[in-house]
Amino acid sequence: MKFPISRVAGHRASHAYDRYARWLPDSKPMRNLLLFSLKAAVSFALLYFAFAHVKFDLIGRQFNHLRYVWLAAAILLVVAQILLSSLRWQRIVRQCSGPGEPPFTTANAFRYNFVAAFFNQTLPSTIGGDAVRAWLLARDNGGWRSATYSVLIDRLVGLLLLAVLVTVCLPWSFALVSDPAGRLALLVAGFGSLAACLAFLALGFVRWRVLDRLWVTRQIATAAAYARGVFATSSGRTSIIAYSLVIHFLSVSTAWSLAKAVGAPLAWNQALFLVLPVVLIATVPLSIGGWGTRETAMVLAFGYAGLSQSDGLAVSVLLGIAMFVGGLPGGILWIVDHSKRRLAAP
């Protein structure tokens, strides 16, 4: 029996596709690869823009005469931020946990947060560590709902207090930055982030039925209701706000210490007015570990303030290195924990 040519060709094409499809990855890894490639391209593009506005010989001389005492101080400040962030998150988890869930210990809070800090610098996003600590908390405590919402609220609290500080410091920032584009960027970063956070918190007080139609909007509204419960008690609210303010001031002190390490003439109050908006912009998950976004914003901020852009780039690069080194204990904890579970699996 003879087959039509089109049928034979279709059969051969189908057979060839089946053989080829075995070597194709499924759709989810392909999407992850495309997302990673996109973030890597953004990082390289922003880094190229940042390096194009500086003098490499000046940066080389600064790194050759690096003051390692100030670099070590900056790394210790990064570690202090991770520890305080752990205590703040522990407070939020206690408010979000259900009656049957086990208590969230301080040791686990430290461990999860250090692992998250490590993955924040290695995963293709500035929020990759948040997904890791939510997974760790849900794996060990068994509450996916409270784990996810607690991480989201913890990120929101840090962003809200950072936006408040940037907005409150705008009069002094404007005195330091006279360029219209720089002032506009400060306004958009401060008031835009503040408005977004307040809009999210408002969903916890006013529940619209239209939000229940979609799964995403329904989860966002539920998370806002959890956030309302977190801020309901005065003691919890006061401690969470205090932790957040100290963490942000430690970020300023870290950048100031790194400026001292490279001999950059940056006063602490200048770091307060310039670094906080840079940290706020770097929270946007556009690049790998914030690399590129942070450097570009720092170079532009220093340039708008009339400071050396080379100093801004040097401080930003050292800040990324200090954050990576500060999160290295989390990588060690992750390897040890993974090895123990593999040995216990049989």
Number of C-alpha atoms within 10 A of each C-alpha: 3 5 8 9 9 9 10 12 12 12 12 12 12 12 12 11 11 11 11 10 11 9 8 9 10 10 9 9 10 12 12 12 13 12 15 17 15 16 22 20 16 18 24 17 15 20 18 14 15 23 17 10 15 18 14 13 10 13 16 12 11 18 15 10 12 16 17 13 12 18 23 15 17 28 23 17 23 24 20 17 22 22 19 19 24 23 21 23 25 22 21 27 24 18 19 22 20 13 7 9 12 13 13 17 11 15 11 15 22 20 19 24 27 28 24 27 30 27 27 24 24 16 16 25 24 22 21 20 24 23 16 20 23 23 18 20 22 16 12 12 17 15 19 16 15 24 23 20 24 27 21 18 22 23 16 18 20 21 20 22 19 24 24 15 20 27 21 13 18 17 12 13 22 18 11 16 22 13 13 11 11 18 18 12 14 25 17 13 18 25 15 13 22 20 13 15 17 12 12 17 21 16 19 18 12 11 15 10 8 9 16 15 9 9 10 11 13 17 15 19 23 18 24 24 20 22 26 17 16 21 16 12 11 10 9 18 15 12 14 24 17 14 18 23 16 15 23 20 16 17 23 22 21 29 27 24 28 30 27 21 24 23 15 19 13 19 12 17 14 17 21 22 26 26 28 22 26 23 20 20 20 22 18 14 16 20 28 26 29 24 25 28 26 28 28 25 25 29 26 21 24 22 19 20 20 13 16 19 23 24 26 26 26 25 25 25 18 21 24 17 15 24 24 20 18 22 24 18 17 21 17 14 16 19 12 12 11 12 12 11 10 10 8 8 7 5
